[in-house]
Each structure stands twice: as C-alpha cells, then as structure tokens.
Amino acid sequence: MNMRTVSFFRTAVRFTSLTILALALTGTPALHAAPSTNQPGWLTQPLSLADALNTALQNNRTIRKSQRDLEAAQGISLQTRALAVPKVQATGSYSATDPAAAEQFFPGQTIVDQNWDSSIQVVQSIYEGGRLVSSWRAAKLTKEQAFLQHQTVTADTLLATRVAYYDVLVAAQDIVVRDASVNLLAKELDEEQRRYNAGTVPRFNVLRAEVAVANARPALIRARNNHRVAKNNLTQLLGYDLPREVWENIPLQLTDTLNVPPFTIELPAAIQQALERRTELGALRKAEQLRKEDITSAKSGRLPSLQAFAGWGWRNSSLTTDLRDDIDGWRVGVQMNWNIFDGFATRGKVVQAKAAHEKSLVELDDTGSKIELEVRTAYSVFIGASEVLESQKKVQEQAEEALRLAKSRTDAGSGTQLDVLSAETALTEARTTQIQAQYEYAVAVAKLERAIGMFSKTK
C-alpha cells in the first residue's frame, strides 16, 4: 500500500462525517450489453485501493445505515436538551352549558351558557433538581458517542473493503500461477509424446505426464472460481448490485499490488495506541458518562422543580351572552412542583441508574481487555506473516533453477521424467506460497493497523 493510500485512508476515517454521501445506486442492464450510463465508472476503469475505499465511503450500505443512525442521534440530542430550552405553549377551550342547569343569584340575571378562552405563554424551567445542566451535558455526550460509533462502523467496513481488494488480487495471481503450471505440464506432455513417437521413452512416461496435467487443472478451475467470488464480494462492499443477467464477467481492473511497504511497530506501543485511539473505547467512555448523567436525572425526582411563565390570554365576558365581547390581558408568574413522596419510584430509578453506571464501567474494562487481546493476536499474526514472507524471497528463484537443472539432466540422459515433474510441482508450490505470503502479510498489516486504531482517534 503506497503513501497516497495511507494518507487517503487516514483522512477519510477522521473526517468521515463530511465525506459520506447519500448516493443510491439503481438497477443496471447486464454487463455484457452495451455500456450504460447507470454503471459506476469504477466498474470499467482502473481501480486503485484508494479509489475502492473512497467508493465504499460513498456507497457502502453499512456506512450509509450508520450515517442514518448518526442523524437519529442528532434528534435524540435535541430531545435531551429540550428540558433547558424555553417552550411556547398555546391553549384554547370552548364549552356550552344547558341554561336550565345554570343557577341564578337573582331573578332576571343574564345566563351565560357559552364560554371560551385562549392563551399563549412562554414557559422556562428555572430549577429541575440538577437536570437542566445535566441535559446539556447529556446532549453533547450523545452526539459524541454516536459519531464515535459511526467511526467504528466506517473503520470496520473499510477494513473489509481493503481485505476484499487483496482477495481479488491474490485470486488473480493464483490464476496466473495455476495457468502457468498447466501450460508447463502440457509442454512436458508434448515433449514426452514426441519422445514416445520417436521411440526413446516408454508409453508410461506419456501416461504419467497426462496424469500430471489432469491433476493440475482442478486447481486452475478453483482459482478462477475464487476470483469470481472475490470480485462479487468486493463489488457488493462497494455498494453495487450486479444485474442478475451477469454471471461471470465482472470487468474489475485493479491497479494496486500485494507488495505492501514494510510496517514496523513494537507490541507495547501498539497496545498503548489501541487503548488511546480505538473508537469503540471512546464510545464506551461516553456511555459511562451518560450513565452518570442518568444518576443525576434520577436523583432530581427528590427535589422540587420551578418554572417561570409569561403570556397573554383572551376570554369571553361573563356578563354578556355576546361571544364577541372578549377580555384580554397579560399573565406572569412562577410555579413549583415537588413530589414529597412518590412511593419510592425515585429511589428505584436511582438504584437502576447506579447499576447501569457500574455495568458501563465493567463493559469499558472488558472491552479494553478484549482490544488488548485483539492487538496481541494481530501482532502475532503480523510477525508470523513477516517471517514467512522473508523466508520466501528467494525460494521461487531456487525452484526455477532446480527445474532448469532437472530438464538439462533429463536432456543429457542423466535425469528422469520424475525429476522434471517433481521440480515443476515444487516451482508451482513456491510461486503459490510466495503469493500467499504476500497476501497474508498485506492482510496482517491491514488488521494490525485497524486493531491499533491507526486511522481513527477518539475524542
């Protein structure tokens, strides 16, 4: 992975809330048909790893769903702090009464059998037992927690995209190796057939060469199938549904390689970075603070609440039956509510809130321990992949030289066909092992970087 990809990945995750776009992809015609304007450009153009990550940021459904969750959290934040925001209330009522049911204090008194009133007022909470300030803190924590959770989803999805990209690369390389093996064995078969026709080797040599070719073909078939599956998986992660008419030909053109630059880090530093940067821990820290605010909110039930109000009201006159004869005026005041005893409901809420807070502390500690184990595991896999990759640097060259010598000896009459076939098999294994070692190292680096939170940082 080149430095441009690293730079992009770091920037994309850190500012992911600014880069996510709600782009919906519609159904498209079959890929074997004429090019359609509904097809995404990356499907038929060279696609680098950075381009793949950028496409996933824009179109991946998991990220888009997480974006909706982030927007929902904004709404929850608004609801949480609504307690401290002034409220404007409008009320109105109308009633009619049976005149026969109305009492008169003296004969001839005017009976008002219809009444109406309306008012509008502003209500502001002044004291809520500590809930006012707590609501502002909780609203802020809710938004921060949601953003950290969104970063976690984004980082996981981008890791999956990165590994899927490598899966396509290794599958394509495996096809090359298996195809070369089949071609090499086919040439050996042609050579043995020529010698058999010339009467220099027995029929057994031809049969053995035919068996070798037949045994090599299934590996090539499996490699091609793995390549198709890998491309399907990558395409899905990039947020595109292939038309049902498309069976095999997905024209992805990947431009990056499995040659990932060396990555160096020591285990203690990796663990420290993970504990500082992992967004999962950041979100749980916010959750722990939110549970503390829940305790404050629960305890507020023991204390009085005080609100101030000011408004204007209208009503019909009680001295006339004309509903258009109204009286209006202003009204200001304060009101207090205090539940002296609520049947231990507040006590129950406090006990529940404290238990939830204790649970959040345990969960934070447990997640930290699991992340440390994840880092240790990823680091161990990384070290193993590094050692395997280092051990395979010259194996392919040695296997190619061994095959050349085996053929030379056979041509000179001092070697056997079995020596050549064994050397060809060893060369195929060496090529396969080297490609697999490159793939495992690239994936190990990607997972270790994810484990230490390299491309994200908690608040």
KETORZA-136129 format. One record per residue (C-alpha): x, y, z; residue number from 1; residue in three letters. Coordinates in Angstrom, 2 decimals, always signed. Layout:
{{X, Y, Z}, NUM, ALA}
...
END
This chain:
{{+0.00, +0.00, +0.00}, 1, MET}
{{+1.58, +3.29, -1.09}, 2, ASN}
{{+1.71, +6.52, +0.90}, 3, MET}
{{-1.11, +8.06, -1.12}, 4, ARG}
{{-3.41, +5.25, +0.01}, 5, THR}
{{-2.32, +5.65, +3.65}, 6, VAL}
{{-2.92, +9.40, +3.51}, 7, SER}
{{-6.33, +8.94, +1.99}, 8, PHE}
{{-7.37, +6.27, +4.47}, 9, PHE}
{{-6.36, +8.38, +7.49}, 10, ARG}
{{-8.19, +11.46, +6.20}, 11, THR}
{{-11.27, +9.54, +5.14}, 12, ALA}
{{-11.90, +7.95, +8.53}, 13, VAL}
{{-11.08, +11.05, +10.58}, 14, ARG}
{{-13.48, +13.22, +8.66}, 15, PHE}
{{-15.91, +10.54, +7.63}, 16, THR}
{{-18.96, +12.55, +8.66}, 17, SER}
{{-18.10, +15.07, +5.98}, 18, LEU}
{{-17.39, +12.58, +3.22}, 19, THR}
{{-20.40, +10.27, +3.47}, 20, ILE}
{{-22.84, +10.99, +0.62}, 21, LEU}
{{-26.32, +9.52, +0.33}, 22, ALA}
{{-25.99, +8.10, -3.15}, 23, LEU}
{{-28.40, +5.35, -4.14}, 24, ALA}
{{-27.47, +3.04, -6.99}, 25, LEU}
{{-30.28, +1.85, -9.22}, 26, THR}
{{-30.51, -1.41, -11.18}, 27, GLY}
{{-28.45, -1.59, -14.38}, 28, THR}
{{-28.52, -3.67, -17.56}, 29, PRO}
{{-26.29, -6.69, -17.99}, 30, ALA}
{{-22.59, -6.01, -18.16}, 31, LEU}
{{-22.23, -7.97, -21.36}, 32, HIS}
{{-24.58, -5.48, -23.07}, 33, ALA}
{{-23.60, -2.07, -24.40}, 34, ALA}
{{-22.12, +0.30, -21.78}, 35, PRO}
{{-24.80, +2.07, -19.75}, 36, SER}
{{-24.66, +5.43, -18.07}, 37, THR}
{{-26.11, +3.74, -14.95}, 38, ASN}
{{-22.96, +1.69, -14.44}, 39, GLN}
{{-20.50, +3.14, -11.93}, 40, PRO}
{{-17.30, +4.39, -13.51}, 41, GLY}
{{-15.05, +2.28, -11.29}, 42, TRP}
{{-16.58, -0.90, -12.73}, 43, LEU}
{{-14.89, -0.48, -16.11}, 44, THR}
{{-12.00, +1.85, -15.24}, 45, GLN}
{{-8.73, +1.16, -13.39}, 46, PRO}
{{-9.50, +0.90, -9.68}, 47, LEU}
{{-6.82, +1.61, -7.09}, 48, SER}
{{-7.13, +0.68, -3.42}, 49, LEU}
{{-7.65, +4.34, -2.52}, 50, ALA}
{{-10.42, +4.61, -5.12}, 51, ASP}
{{-12.06, +1.47, -3.74}, 52, ALA}
{{-12.01, +2.88, -0.20}, 53, LEU}
{{-13.43, +6.17, -1.41}, 54, ASN}
{{-16.20, +4.37, -3.28}, 55, THR}
{{-17.05, +2.34, -0.19}, 56, ALA}
{{-17.27, +5.53, +1.87}, 57, LEU}
{{-19.82, +6.91, -0.54}, 58, GLN}
{{-21.89, +3.86, -1.44}, 59, ASN}
{{-21.45, +1.05, +1.08}, 60, ASN}
{{-24.83, +0.28, +2.65}, 61, ARG}
{{-23.45, -0.41, +6.12}, 62, THR}
{{-21.84, +3.02, +6.20}, 63, ILE}
{{-24.98, +4.64, +4.82}, 64, ARG}
{{-27.10, +2.96, +7.51}, 65, LYS}
{{-24.65, +4.15, +10.13}, 66, SER}
{{-24.98, +7.66, +8.73}, 67, GLN}
{{-28.74, +7.45, +9.32}, 68, ARG}
{{-28.07, +6.30, +12.88}, 69, ASP}
{{-25.83, +9.33, +13.31}, 70, LEU}
{{-28.62, +11.60, +12.13}, 71, GLU}
{{-31.04, +9.88, +14.51}, 72, ALA}
{{-28.62, +10.55, +17.36}, 73, ALA}
{{-28.77, +14.25, +16.48}, 74, GLN}
{{-32.52, +14.06, +17.03}, 75, GLY}
{{-32.04, +12.30, +20.37}, 76, ILE}
{{-29.61, +15.03, +21.38}, 77, SER}
{{-32.21, +17.69, +20.60}, 78, LEU}
{{-34.79, +15.84, +22.69}, 79, GLN}
{{-32.38, +15.50, +25.60}, 80, THR}
{{-31.60, +19.20, +25.89}, 81, ARG}
{{-35.20, +20.27, +25.27}, 82, ALA}
{{-35.71, +20.43, +29.07}, 83, LEU}
{{-33.47, +23.50, +29.30}, 84, ALA}
{{-34.93, +25.32, +26.29}, 85, VAL}
{{-37.89, +27.76, +26.67}, 86, PRO}
{{-41.20, +26.46, +25.42}, 87, LYS}
{{-44.05, +28.38, +23.82}, 88, VAL}
{{-47.49, +26.98, +24.66}, 89, GLN}
{{-50.86, +27.93, +23.19}, 90, ALA}
{{-54.13, +26.74, +24.75}, 91, THR}
{{-57.80, +27.22, +23.97}, 92, GLY}
{{-61.16, +25.85, +25.03}, 93, SER}
{{-64.87, +26.27, +24.35}, 94, TYR}
{{-67.85, +24.98, +26.35}, 95, SER}
{{-71.64, +25.23, +26.23}, 96, ALA}
{{-73.97, +24.60, +29.22}, 97, THR}
{{-77.68, +23.84, +29.44}, 98, ASP}
{{-79.31, +27.14, +30.59}, 99, PRO}
{{-81.70, +25.14, +32.78}, 100, ALA}
{{-78.76, +23.80, +34.74}, 101, ALA}
{{-77.35, +27.28, +35.45}, 102, ALA}
{{-78.01, +28.87, +38.87}, 103, GLU}
{{-79.26, +32.46, +39.21}, 104, GLN}
{{-78.46, +34.63, +42.23}, 105, PHE}
{{-81.37, +36.97, +41.48}, 106, PHE}
{{-84.28, +36.99, +39.05}, 107, PRO}
{{-83.57, +38.30, +35.58}, 108, GLY}
{{-79.85, +37.63, +35.83}, 109, GLN}
{{-78.17, +37.14, +32.41}, 110, THR}
{{-77.29, +33.50, +31.92}, 111, ILE}
{{-74.02, +32.91, +30.01}, 112, VAL}
{{-74.34, +29.40, +28.67}, 113, ASP}
{{-71.30, +29.52, +26.32}, 114, GLN}
{{-67.69, +30.21, +27.30}, 115, ASN}
{{-64.40, +30.29, +25.54}, 116, TRP}
{{-60.85, +31.21, +26.47}, 117, ASP}
{{-57.39, +31.04, +24.89}, 118, SER}
{{-53.87, +31.96, +25.86}, 119, SER}
{{-50.29, +31.88, +24.70}, 120, ILE}
{{-47.34, +31.83, +27.06}, 121, GLN}
{{-43.64, +31.18, +27.33}, 122, VAL}
{{-42.51, +28.68, +29.96}, 123, VAL}
{{-38.92, +28.42, +31.14}, 124, GLN}
{{-37.62, +25.88, +33.62}, 125, SER}
{{-35.53, +27.57, +36.29}, 126, ILE}
{{-34.64, +24.64, +38.52}, 127, TYR}
{{-35.12, +20.91, +37.94}, 128, GLU}
{{-33.03, +19.39, +40.69}, 129, GLY}
{{-29.84, +19.36, +38.60}, 130, GLY}
{{-31.42, +18.08, +35.39}, 131, ARG}
{{-31.02, +21.34, +33.45}, 132, LEU}
{{-27.23, +21.37, +33.27}, 133, VAL}
{{-27.19, +17.58, +33.02}, 134, SER}
{{-29.42, +17.66, +29.96}, 135, SER}
{{-26.96, +19.88, +28.07}, 136, TRP}
{{-24.06, +17.59, +29.01}, 137, ARG}
{{-26.03, +14.50, +28.04}, 138, ALA}
{{-26.98, +16.01, +24.67}, 139, ALA}
{{-23.33, +16.71, +23.88}, 140, LYS}
{{-22.26, +13.24, +25.01}, 141, LEU}
{{-24.96, +11.61, +22.89}, 142, THR}
{{-23.70, +13.29, +19.72}, 143, LYS}
{{-20.08, +12.46, +20.50}, 144, GLU}
{{-20.92, +8.84, +21.25}, 145, GLN}
{{-22.88, +8.48, +18.01}, 146, ALA}
{{-20.01, +9.93, +15.99}, 147, PHE}
{{-17.52, +7.51, +17.57}, 148, LEU}
{{-19.84, +4.59, +16.87}, 149, GLN}
{{-20.12, +5.77, +13.28}, 150, HIS}
{{-16.33, +5.90, +13.04}, 151, GLN}
{{-16.16, +2.32, +14.29}, 152, THR}
{{-18.59, +1.12, +11.61}, 153, VAL}
{{-16.67, +3.04, +8.96}, 154, THR}
{{-13.29, +1.64, +10.02}, 155, ALA}
{{-14.63, -1.93, +10.07}, 156, ASP}
{{-16.20, -1.54, +6.63}, 157, THR}
{{-13.08, -0.02, +5.12}, 158, LEU}
{{-11.01, -2.88, +6.56}, 159, LEU}
{{-13.39, -5.35, +4.96}, 160, ALA}
{{-13.09, -3.48, +1.65}, 161, THR}
{{-9.31, -3.47, +1.89}, 162, ARG}
{{-9.17, -7.22, +2.56}, 163, VAL}
{{-11.67, -7.88, -0.25}, 164, ALA}
{{-9.43, -5.88, -2.62}, 165, TYR}
{{-6.48, -8.07, -1.61}, 166, TYR}
{{-8.66, -11.16, -2.08}, 167, ASP}
{{-9.22, -10.25, -5.72}, 168, VAL}
{{-5.51, -9.60, -6.22}, 169, LEU}
{{-4.38, -12.90, -4.71}, 170, VAL}
{{-7.06, -14.80, -6.63}, 171, ALA}
{{-5.91, -13.23, -9.88}, 172, ALA}
{{-2.27, -14.10, -9.13}, 173, GLN}
{{-3.26, -17.65, -8.24}, 174, ASP}
{{-4.88, -17.99, -11.66}, 175, ILE}
{{-1.62, -16.89, -13.29}, 176, VAL}
{{+0.38, -19.42, -11.27}, 177, VAL}
{{-2.05, -22.29, -11.88}, 178, ARG}
{{-2.34, -21.48, -15.57}, 179, ASP}
{{+1.46, -21.38, -15.88}, 180, ALA}
{{+1.65, -24.77, -14.13}, 181, SER}
{{-0.88, -26.32, -16.51}, 182, VAL}
{{+0.95, -24.87, -19.53}, 183, ASN}
{{+4.29, -26.10, -18.20}, 184, LEU}
{{+2.97, -29.60, -17.64}, 185, LEU}
{{+1.26, -29.54, -21.04}, 186, ALA}
{{+4.60, -28.73, -22.66}, 187, LYS}
{{+6.16, -31.60, -20.75}, 188, GLU}
{{+3.38, -33.84, -22.05}, 189, LEU}
{{+4.05, -32.72, -25.63}, 190, ASP}
{{+7.77, -33.38, -25.12}, 191, GLU}
{{+7.16, -36.87, -23.75}, 192, GLU}
{{+4.72, -37.61, -26.57}, 193, GLN}
{{+7.35, -36.53, -29.10}, 194, ARG}
{{+9.93, -38.78, -27.42}, 195, ARG}
{{+7.49, -41.66, -27.29}, 196, TYR}
{{+6.76, -41.25, -31.00}, 197, ASN}
{{+10.50, -41.28, -31.60}, 198, ALA}
{{+10.75, -44.50, -29.58}, 199, GLY}
{{+13.09, -43.11, -26.90}, 200, THR}
{{+10.73, -43.36, -23.92}, 201, VAL}
{{+8.04, -45.86, -22.91}, 202, PRO}
{{+4.28, -45.23, -23.01}, 203, ARG}
{{+4.37, -44.96, -19.21}, 204, PHE}
{{+6.08, -41.54, -19.46}, 205, ASN}
{{+3.26, -40.20, -21.59}, 206, VAL}
{{+0.62, -41.53, -19.23}, 207, LEU}
{{+2.39, -40.02, -16.22}, 208, ARG}
{{+2.57, -36.62, -17.96}, 209, ALA}
{{-1.13, -36.83, -18.85}, 210, GLU}
{{-2.00, -37.55, -15.21}, 211, VAL}
{{+0.10, -34.60, -14.08}, 212, ALA}
{{-1.78, -32.25, -16.44}, 213, VAL}
{{-5.15, -33.65, -15.33}, 214, ALA}
{{-4.22, -33.19, -11.66}, 215, ASN}
{{-3.22, -29.57, -12.25}, 216, ALA}
{{-6.44, -28.50, -13.96}, 217, ARG}
{{-8.77, -28.64, -10.88}, 218, PRO}
{{-6.53, -26.16, -9.06}, 219, ALA}
{{-6.85, -23.78, -12.01}, 220, LEU}
{{-10.63, -24.19, -12.02}, 221, ILE}
{{-10.81, -23.48, -8.28}, 222, ARG}
{{-8.58, -20.42, -8.70}, 223, ALA}
{{-10.90, -18.99, -11.36}, 224, ARG}
{{-13.93, -19.62, -9.17}, 225, ASN}
{{-12.23, -17.94, -6.19}, 226, ASN}
{{-11.53, -14.95, -8.41}, 227, HIS}
{{-15.19, -14.67, -9.40}, 228, ARG}
{{-16.31, -14.92, -5.77}, 229, VAL}
{{-13.75, -12.33, -4.65}, 230, ALA}
{{-14.90, -9.86, -7.32}, 231, LYS}
{{-18.53, -10.38, -6.34}, 232, ASN}
{{-17.68, -9.70, -2.71}, 233, ASN}
{{-15.70, -6.56, -3.49}, 234, LEU}
{{-18.44, -5.25, -5.76}, 235, THR}
{{-21.02, -5.72, -3.02}, 236, GLN}
{{-18.85, -3.88, -0.48}, 237, LEU}
{{-18.56, -1.01, -2.95}, 238, LEU}
{{-22.35, -0.68, -2.82}, 239, GLY}
{{-23.26, -2.00, -6.26}, 240, TYR}
{{-25.71, -4.81, -7.06}, 241, ASP}
{{-24.74, -6.69, -10.17}, 242, LEU}
{{-27.59, -7.27, -12.62}, 243, PRO}
{{-28.91, -10.80, -12.49}, 244, ARG}
{{-28.02, -11.28, -16.15}, 245, GLU}
{{-24.31, -11.03, -15.25}, 246, VAL}
{{-22.86, -14.43, -14.46}, 247, TRP}
{{-19.11, -14.18, -14.61}, 248, GLU}
{{-17.67, -11.25, -16.49}, 249, ASN}
{{-17.18, -8.50, -13.88}, 250, ILE}
{{-14.67, -6.19, -15.59}, 251, PRO}
{{-12.80, -5.00, -12.49}, 252, LEU}
{{-9.34, -3.62, -13.25}, 253, GLN}
{{-7.37, -3.39, -10.01}, 254, LEU}
{{-4.19, -1.33, -10.23}, 255, THR}
{{-2.56, -1.88, -6.81}, 256, ASP}
{{-0.47, -4.93, -5.94}, 257, THR}
{{+0.13, -7.16, -2.93}, 258, LEU}
{{+3.52, -5.55, -2.36}, 259, ASN}
{{+2.78, -3.67, +0.87}, 260, VAL}
{{+5.56, -1.44, +2.29}, 261, PRO}
{{+7.24, -2.73, +5.45}, 262, PRO}
{{+5.40, -1.88, +8.65}, 263, PHE}
{{+7.24, -1.51, +11.93}, 264, THR}
{{+5.83, -1.23, +15.43}, 265, ILE}
{{+6.56, -2.76, +18.84}, 266, GLU}
{{+3.86, -4.55, +20.80}, 267, LEU}
{{+3.81, -2.23, +23.87}, 268, PRO}
{{+3.43, +0.81, +21.62}, 269, ALA}
{{+0.73, -0.95, +19.60}, 270, ALA}
{{-1.30, -1.72, +22.75}, 271, ILE}
{{-0.92, +1.84, +24.03}, 272, GLN}
{{-2.05, +3.30, +20.72}, 273, GLN}
{{-5.05, +0.98, +20.63}, 274, ALA}
{{-6.20, +1.98, +24.12}, 275, LEU}
{{-5.87, +5.65, +23.19}, 276, GLU}
{{-7.30, +5.60, +19.66}, 277, ARG}
{{-9.90, +2.86, +19.36}, 278, ARG}
{{-13.27, +4.48, +18.80}, 279, THR}
{{-15.02, +1.56, +20.50}, 280, GLU}
{{-13.41, +2.58, +23.78}, 281, LEU}
{{-14.17, +6.24, +23.12}, 282, GLY}
{{-17.86, +5.43, +22.60}, 283, ALA}
{{-17.94, +3.38, +25.80}, 284, LEU}
{{-16.34, +6.22, +27.74}, 285, ARG}
{{-19.10, +8.49, +26.50}, 286, LYS}
{{-21.65, +5.84, +27.51}, 287, ALA}
{{-20.17, +5.72, +31.02}, 288, GLU}
{{-20.50, +9.50, +31.33}, 289, GLN}
{{-24.07, +9.31, +30.07}, 290, LEU}
{{-24.90, +6.76, +32.77}, 291, ARG}
{{-23.57, +9.23, +35.36}, 292, LYS}
{{-25.90, +11.86, +33.97}, 293, GLU}
{{-28.73, +9.34, +34.30}, 294, ASP}
{{-27.97, +9.16, +38.03}, 295, ILE}
{{-28.24, +12.94, +38.29}, 296, THR}
{{-31.52, +12.87, +36.42}, 297, SER}
{{-32.88, +10.11, +38.65}, 298, ALA}
{{-31.94, +11.94, +41.84}, 299, LYS}
{{-33.71, +15.07, +40.63}, 300, SER}
{{-37.00, +13.36, +41.39}, 301, GLY}
{{-36.36, +14.02, +45.08}, 302, ARG}
{{-36.10, +17.78, +44.56}, 303, LEU}
{{-38.61, +20.44, +43.55}, 304, PRO}
{{-38.94, +21.83, +40.04}, 305, SER}
{{-39.53, +25.52, +39.38}, 306, LEU}
{{-40.76, +27.17, +36.17}, 307, GLN}
{{-41.44, +30.76, +35.23}, 308, ALA}
{{-44.08, +31.72, +32.70}, 309, PHE}
{{-45.32, +34.83, +30.92}, 310, ALA}
{{-48.10, +35.16, +28.38}, 311, GLY}
{{-51.30, +36.75, +27.14}, 312, TRP}
{{-54.85, +35.44, +27.46}, 313, GLY}
{{-58.29, +36.03, +25.94}, 314, TRP}
{{-61.78, +35.01, +27.15}, 315, ARG}
{{-65.38, +35.95, +26.60}, 316, ASN}
{{-67.14, +38.24, +29.09}, 317, SER}
{{-69.19, +36.51, +31.79}, 318, SER}
{{-71.61, +39.50, +31.90}, 319, LEU}
{{-72.99, +39.13, +28.39}, 320, THR}
{{-74.05, +36.40, +26.02}, 321, THR}
{{-72.26, +38.01, +23.10}, 322, ASP}
{{-69.25, +35.76, +22.43}, 323, LEU}
{{-67.56, +38.60, +20.55}, 324, ARG}
{{-67.33, +40.64, +23.74}, 325, ASP}
{{-63.91, +39.46, +24.96}, 326, ASP}
{{-61.47, +40.35, +27.71}, 327, ILE}
{{-57.70, +40.01, +27.30}, 328, ASP}
{{-54.60, +40.72, +29.32}, 329, GLY}
{{-51.17, +39.56, +30.37}, 330, TRP}
{{-50.24, +36.94, +32.88}, 331, ARG}
{{-46.86, +36.25, +34.53}, 332, VAL}
{{-45.80, +34.07, +37.40}, 333, GLY}
{{-43.90, +31.08, +38.70}, 334, VAL}
{{-44.99, +27.59, +39.55}, 335, GLN}
{{-43.39, +24.86, +41.63}, 336, MET}
{{-43.91, +21.13, +41.79}, 337, ASN}
{{-42.47, +18.85, +44.46}, 338, TRP}
{{-43.28, +15.21, +44.93}, 339, ASN}
{{-42.74, +14.87, +48.66}, 340, ILE}
{{-43.29, +11.10, +48.48}, 341, PHE}
{{-43.69, +9.16, +45.24}, 342, ASP}
{{-43.94, +5.64, +46.58}, 343, GLY}
{{-40.15, +5.01, +46.25}, 344, PHE}
{{-40.31, +5.49, +42.46}, 345, ALA}
{{-37.37, +7.90, +42.58}, 346, THR}
{{-35.38, +5.57, +44.80}, 347, ARG}
{{-35.93, +2.78, +42.31}, 348, GLY}
{{-34.77, +4.96, +39.43}, 349, LYS}
{{-31.60, +5.91, +41.33}, 350, VAL}
{{-30.81, +2.26, +42.09}, 351, VAL}
{{-31.35, +1.37, +38.44}, 352, GLN}
{{-29.18, +4.26, +37.20}, 353, ALA}
{{-26.33, +3.38, +39.56}, 354, LYS}
{{-26.41, -0.26, +38.49}, 355, ALA}
{{-26.32, +0.78, +34.82}, 356, ALA}
{{-23.33, +3.02, +35.57}, 357, HIS}
{{-21.47, +0.20, +37.29}, 358, GLU}
{{-22.22, -2.06, +34.33}, 359, LYS}
{{-20.84, +0.56, +31.92}, 360, SER}
{{-17.57, +0.60, +33.89}, 361, LEU}
{{-17.30, -3.19, +33.70}, 362, VAL}
{{-18.10, -3.11, +29.99}, 363, GLU}
{{-15.44, -0.47, +29.39}, 364, LEU}
{{-12.86, -2.55, +31.27}, 365, ASP}
{{-13.91, -5.73, +29.47}, 366, ASP}
{{-13.73, -4.12, +26.04}, 367, THR}
{{-10.30, -2.70, +26.84}, 368, GLY}
{{-9.10, -6.18, +27.75}, 369, SER}
{{-10.56, -7.65, +24.55}, 370, LYS}
{{-8.93, -4.94, +22.44}, 371, ILE}
{{-5.58, -5.65, +24.06}, 372, GLU}
{{-6.02, -9.34, +23.22}, 373, LEU}
{{-7.02, -8.38, +19.67}, 374, GLU}
{{-3.85, -6.32, +19.30}, 375, VAL}
{{-1.69, -9.13, +20.66}, 376, ARG}
{{-3.30, -11.61, +18.28}, 377, THR}
{{-2.99, -9.27, +15.28}, 378, ALA}
{{+0.62, -8.55, +16.20}, 379, TYR}
{{+1.43, -12.25, +16.45}, 380, SER}
{{-0.14, -12.92, +13.06}, 381, VAL}
{{+1.75, -9.94, +11.64}, 382, PHE}
{{+5.09, -11.24, +12.95}, 383, ILE}
{{+4.38, -14.69, +11.55}, 384, GLY}
{{+3.39, -13.29, +8.15}, 385, ALA}
{{+6.55, -11.14, +8.10}, 386, SER}
{{+8.77, -14.14, +8.79}, 387, GLU}
{{+7.04, -16.28, +6.17}, 388, VAL}
{{+7.35, -13.50, +3.58}, 389, LEU}
{{+11.03, -13.07, +4.36}, 390, GLU}
{{+11.64, -16.81, +4.06}, 391, SER}
{{+10.08, -16.94, +0.59}, 392, GLN}
{{+12.08, -14.18, -1.06}, 393, LYS}
{{+14.49, -16.49, -2.93}, 394, LYS}
{{+12.56, -19.75, -2.95}, 395, VAL}
{{+10.96, -19.11, -6.34}, 396, GLN}
{{+14.33, -18.34, -7.94}, 397, GLU}
{{+15.75, -21.54, -6.47}, 398, GLN}
{{+12.77, -23.58, -7.69}, 399, ALA}
{{+13.13, -22.15, -11.21}, 400, GLU}
{{+16.83, -23.03, -11.20}, 401, GLU}
{{+16.06, -26.54, -9.93}, 402, ALA}
{{+13.60, -27.05, -12.81}, 403, LEU}
{{+16.16, -25.84, -15.33}, 404, ARG}
{{+18.78, -28.27, -13.98}, 405, LEU}
{{+16.28, -31.16, -13.93}, 406, ALA}
{{+15.44, -30.57, -17.60}, 407, LYS}
{{+19.10, -30.27, -18.52}, 408, SER}
{{+19.89, -33.57, -16.79}, 409, ARG}
{{+16.97, -35.28, -18.48}, 410, THR}
{{+18.02, -33.99, -21.87}, 411, ASP}
{{+21.54, -35.20, -21.17}, 412, ALA}
{{+20.23, -38.63, -20.20}, 413, GLY}
{{+21.30, -38.45, -16.54}, 414, SER}
{{+17.90, -37.45, -15.19}, 415, GLY}
{{+14.41, -38.86, -15.25}, 416, THR}
{{+10.97, -37.60, -16.11}, 417, GLN}
{{+10.04, -37.87, -12.42}, 418, LEU}
{{+12.77, -35.37, -11.58}, 419, ASP}
{{+11.28, -32.86, -14.02}, 420, VAL}
{{+7.73, -33.37, -12.78}, 421, LEU}
{{+8.86, -33.04, -9.18}, 422, SER}
{{+10.72, -29.83, -10.00}, 423, ALA}
{{+7.69, -28.42, -11.82}, 424, GLU}
{{+5.47, -29.23, -8.82}, 425, THR}
{{+7.97, -27.61, -6.47}, 426, ALA}
{{+8.04, -24.47, -8.64}, 427, LEU}
{{+4.24, -24.22, -8.57}, 428, THR}
{{+4.22, -24.62, -4.80}, 429, GLU}
{{+6.94, -21.99, -4.43}, 430, ALA}
{{+5.03, -19.49, -6.56}, 431, ARG}
{{+1.80, -20.20, -4.72}, 432, THR}
{{+3.47, -19.92, -1.32}, 433, THR}
{{+5.11, -16.63, -2.25}, 434, GLN}
{{+1.82, -15.10, -3.43}, 435, ILE}
{{+0.03, -16.38, -0.35}, 436, GLN}
{{+2.79, -14.97, +1.85}, 437, ALA}
{{+2.42, -11.54, +0.22}, 438, GLN}
{{-1.35, -11.72, +0.69}, 439, TYR}
{{-1.13, -12.79, +4.33}, 440, GLU}
{{+1.34, -10.02, +5.09}, 441, TYR}
{{-0.85, -7.38, +3.42}, 442, ALA}
{{-3.92, -8.57, +5.33}, 443, VAL}
{{-1.95, -8.82, +8.58}, 444, ALA}
{{-0.78, -5.20, +8.21}, 445, VAL}
{{-4.34, -4.06, +7.48}, 446, ALA}
{{-5.77, -5.86, +10.52}, 447, LYS}
{{-2.98, -4.69, +12.82}, 448, LEU}
{{-3.49, -1.10, +11.73}, 449, GLU}
{{-7.20, -1.49, +12.42}, 450, ARG}
{{-6.51, -3.12, +15.80}, 451, ALA}
{{-4.37, -0.21, +16.98}, 452, ILE}
{{-6.82, +2.39, +15.69}, 453, GLY}
{{-4.23, +3.81, +13.34}, 454, MET}
{{-6.74, +5.69, +11.18}, 455, PHE}
{{-9.09, +6.95, +13.87}, 456, SER}
{{-8.82, +8.84, +17.11}, 457, LYS}
{{-11.25, +9.10, +20.00}, 458, THR}
{{-12.38, +12.41, +21.44}, 459, LYS}
END
